[in-house]
């Protein structure tokens, strides 16, 4: 009966009750959104790189290695030798390997030297693979693949020519224009640092550096030939460059020599042994002599069994021949997130204060209407309602309004996040997962209802006093 009376009482004050309901919906929606986004941002942040078990680089610090290899924010002071990369590749625990060479830029965007293994094995978010919007991976030594932001900002398309420069600034006086690169692919937007990078072949990056003089003056290089499109079946290069064919075979071509190829034939006519070719295919390298690569900045490893990650990390960090640093990306990302934990707590605090202000507004509304309810209270006292029943009635009205506001808030937030989910993942790399009815969300609703009960005690106590006063004077 008290619930029915409370509902009818709210209906009679529908205008003020509706305004109070709107304020609660806005404040609770904001609190739920902040909590969900806060949780999902943390999860997405820790999944900026997914599927990579170990990252190996020079001993420059865990966070520095993470920022340079994953977020492209810094550059290692030194790298690791190709011999170390080869030894990692031959480790039976390693399933695949992605070498990374850093230190150059193009129009303010980072240039990363790597191999096709990067596009095959690197994943982000919930183990989502990289997808090409246009073109495909490296098809020749002078190939380049660009991120979505680079393509959008600079207007590049497949077959466009780009020149990289030394250093990481927007303006550089050391342009490696003796060895230009040709765009063979444009990646789909991921909302991660992948979008803001230019990827070139390791050998192409080495050649670009070879054709720059010691003073930074670029020496001319006239004999580079570029394919008309990425589906070309053979590409002629000079002095040890590589021809990579459209059917996935790799053939080394030396200066003044050519090797025939039959379409669809899977045999390898190169002079390298089958074991060497298998290893290079596993490395994702461009089928050139490893001596052409002096060192790389970092290496991403995928293991056959993730249980061996800690063991491999310990052994690599204890090496004395060439000291290296091995980190586990998940642990490093969690450590980096702790540094930004204060911002997360501040957002949650601000949202909580907004909810408290809305609940205070609810209590104010109930107090403001109390004078209008004196007649109602008198009628209720006449039919036998006790002062305690009046106290419960006012609190019940407040809880009904708040409960309705929480229900509407959950529907609004669920709808908004469902609609915005593709946009959030594309623009900000925020990959929403799970449902709104998580333990955190239910806990927030319960906390809001408890706070309402506490705040509504003041107008409820006023009704109790009014009923008690009427009882003493009239009965």
Secondary structure in CASP SS format (residue, H / E / C, confidence):
PFRMAT SS
TARGET T0000
AUTHOR 0000-0000-0000
METHOD secondary structure of the structure
MODEL  1
X C 1.00
X H 1.00
X H 1.00
X H 1.00
X H 1.00
X H 1.00
X H 1.00
X H 1.00
X H 1.00
X H 1.00
X H 1.00
X H 1.00
X C 1.00
X H 1.00
X H 1.00
X H 1.00
X H 1.00
X H 1.00
X H 1.00
X H 1.00
X H 1.00
X H 1.00
X H 1.00
X H 1.00
X H 1.00
X H 1.00
X H 1.00
X H 1.00
X H 1.00
X H 1.00
X H 1.00
X H 1.00
X H 1.00
X H 1.00
X H 1.00
X H 1.00
X H 1.00
X H 1.00
X H 1.00
X H 1.00
X H 1.00
X H 1.00
X H 1.00
X H 1.00
X H 1.00
X C 1.00
X C 1.00
X C 1.00
X C 1.00
X E 1.00
X C 1.00
X C 1.00
X C 1.00
X E 1.00
X E 1.00
X E 1.00
X E 1.00
X C 1.00
X C 1.00
X C 1.00
X C 1.00
X H 1.00
X H 1.00
X H 1.00
X H 1.00
X H 1.00
X H 1.00
X H 1.00
X H 1.00
X C 1.00
X C 1.00
X C 1.00
X C 1.00
X C 1.00
X C 1.00
X C 1.00
X C 1.00
X C 1.00
X C 1.00
X E 1.00
X E 1.00
X H 1.00
X H 1.00
X H 1.00
X H 1.00
X H 1.00
X H 1.00
X H 1.00
X H 1.00
X H 1.00
X C 1.00
X C 1.00
X C 1.00
X E 1.00
X E 1.00
X E 1.00
X E 1.00
X E 1.00
X E 1.00
X E 1.00
X E 1.00
X E 1.00
X E 1.00
X E 1.00
X E 1.00
X E 1.00
X C 1.00
X C 1.00
X E 1.00
X E 1.00
X E 1.00
X E 1.00
X E 1.00
X E 1.00
X C 1.00
X C 1.00
X H 1.00
X H 1.00
X H 1.00
X H 1.00
X H 1.00
X C 1.00
X E 1.00
X E 1.00
X C 1.00
X C 1.00
X C 1.00
X E 1.00
X E 1.00
X C 1.00
X C 1.00
X E 1.00
X E 1.00
X E 1.00
X E 1.00
X C 1.00
X C 1.00
X C 1.00
X C 1.00
X C 1.00
X C 1.00
X C 1.00
X E 1.00
X E 1.00
X E 1.00
X E 1.00
X C 1.00
X H 1.00
X H 1.00
X H 1.00
X H 1.00
X H 1.00
X H 1.00
X H 1.00
X C 1.00
X C 1.00
X C 1.00
X C 1.00
X C 1.00
X C 1.00
X E 1.00
X E 1.00
X C 1.00
X C 1.00
X E 1.00
X E 1.00
X C 1.00
X C 1.00
X C 1.00
X C 1.00
X C 1.00
X C 1.00
X C 1.00
X C 1.00
X E 1.00
X C 1.00
X C 1.00
X C 1.00
X C 1.00
X C 1.00
X E 1.00
X E 1.00
X E 1.00
X E 1.00
X E 1.00
X E 1.00
X E 1.00
X C 1.00
X C 1.00
X C 1.00
X C 1.00
X C 1.00
X H 1.00
X H 1.00
X H 1.00
X H 1.00
X E 1.00
X E 1.00
X E 1.00
X E 1.00
X E 1.00
X H 1.00
X H 1.00
X H 1.00
X H 1.00
X H 1.00
X H 1.00
X H 1.00
X H 1.00
X H 1.00
X C 1.00
X E 1.00
X C 1.00
X C 1.00
X C 1.00
X C 1.00
X C 1.00
X E 1.00
X C 1.00
X C 1.00
X C 1.00
X C 1.00
X C 1.00
X C 1.00
X C 1.00
X C 1.00
X C 1.00
X C 1.00
X C 1.00
X C 1.00
X C 1.00
X C 1.00
X C 1.00
X C 1.00
X C 1.00
X C 1.00
X C 1.00
X C 1.00
X C 1.00
X C 1.00
X C 1.00
X E 1.00
X E 1.00
X E 1.00
X C 1.00
X C 1.00
X C 1.00
X C 1.00
X C 1.00
X E 1.00
X E 1.00
X E 1.00
X C 1.00
X C 1.00
X C 1.00
X C 1.00
X C 1.00
X C 1.00
X C 1.00
X C 1.00
X C 1.00
X C 1.00
X C 1.00
X C 1.00
X C 1.00
X C 1.00
X C 1.00
X C 1.00
X C 1.00
X C 1.00
X C 1.00
X C 1.00
X C 1.00
X H 1.00
X H 1.00
X H 1.00
X H 1.00
X H 1.00
X H 1.00
X H 1.00
X H 1.00
X H 1.00
X H 1.00
X C 1.00
X C 1.00
X C 1.00
X C 1.00
X C 1.00
X C 1.00
X H 1.00
X H 1.00
X H 1.00
X C 1.00
X C 1.00
X E 1.00
X E 1.00
X C 1.00
X E 1.00
X E 1.00
X E 1.00
X E 1.00
X E 1.00
X E 1.00
X C 1.00
X C 1.00
X H 1.00
X H 1.00
X H 1.00
X H 1.00
X H 1.00
X H 1.00
X H 1.00
X H 1.00
X H 1.00
X H 1.00
X H 1.00
X H 1.00
X C 1.00
X C 1.00
X C 1.00
X C 1.00
X C 1.00
X C 1.00
X C 1.00
X E 1.00
X E 1.00
X E 1.00
X C 1.00
X H 1.00
X H 1.00
X H 1.00
X H 1.00
X H 1.00
X H 1.00
X H 1.00
X H 1.00
X H 1.00
X H 1.00
X H 1.00
X C 1.00
X H 1.00
X H 1.00
X H 1.00
X H 1.00
X H 1.00
X H 1.00
X H 1.00
X H 1.00
X H 1.00
X H 1.00
X H 1.00
X H 1.00
X H 1.00
X H 1.00
X H 1.00
X H 1.00
X H 1.00
X H 1.00
X H 1.00
X H 1.00
X H 1.00
X H 1.00
X H 1.00
X H 1.00
X H 1.00
X H 1.00
X H 1.00
X H 1.00
X C 1.00
X C 1.00
X H 1.00
X H 1.00
X H 1.00
X H 1.00
X H 1.00
X H 1.00
X H 1.00
X H 1.00
X H 1.00
X H 1.00
X H 1.00
X H 1.00
X C 1.00
X C 1.00
X C 1.00
X C 1.00
X H 1.00
X H 1.00
X H 1.00
X H 1.00
X H 1.00
X H 1.00
X H 1.00
X H 1.00
X H 1.00
X H 1.00
X H 1.00
X H 1.00
X H 1.00
X H 1.00
X H 1.00
X H 1.00
X H 1.00
X H 1.00
X H 1.00
X H 1.00
X H 1.00
X H 1.00
X H 1.00
X H 1.00
X H 1.00
X H 1.00
X H 1.00
X H 1.00
X H 1.00
X H 1.00
X H 1.00
X H 1.00
X H 1.00
X H 1.00
X H 1.00
X H 1.00
X H 1.00
X H 1.00
X H 1.00
X H 1.00
X H 1.00
X H 1.00
X C 1.00
X C 1.00
X C 1.00
X C 1.00
X C 1.00
X C 1.00
X C 1.00
X C 1.00
X C 1.00
X C 1.00
X H 1.00
X H 1.00
X H 1.00
X H 1.00
X H 1.00
X H 1.00
X H 1.00
X H 1.00
X H 1.00
X H 1.00
X H 1.00
X H 1.00
X H 1.00
X H 1.00
X H 1.00
X H 1.00
X H 1.00
X C 1.00
X H 1.00
X H 1.00
X H 1.00
X H 1.00
X H 1.00
X H 1.00
X H 1.00
X H 1.00
X H 1.00
X H 1.00
X H 1.00
X H 1.00
X H 1.00
X H 1.00
X H 1.00
X H 1.00
X H 1.00
X H 1.00
X C 1.00
END
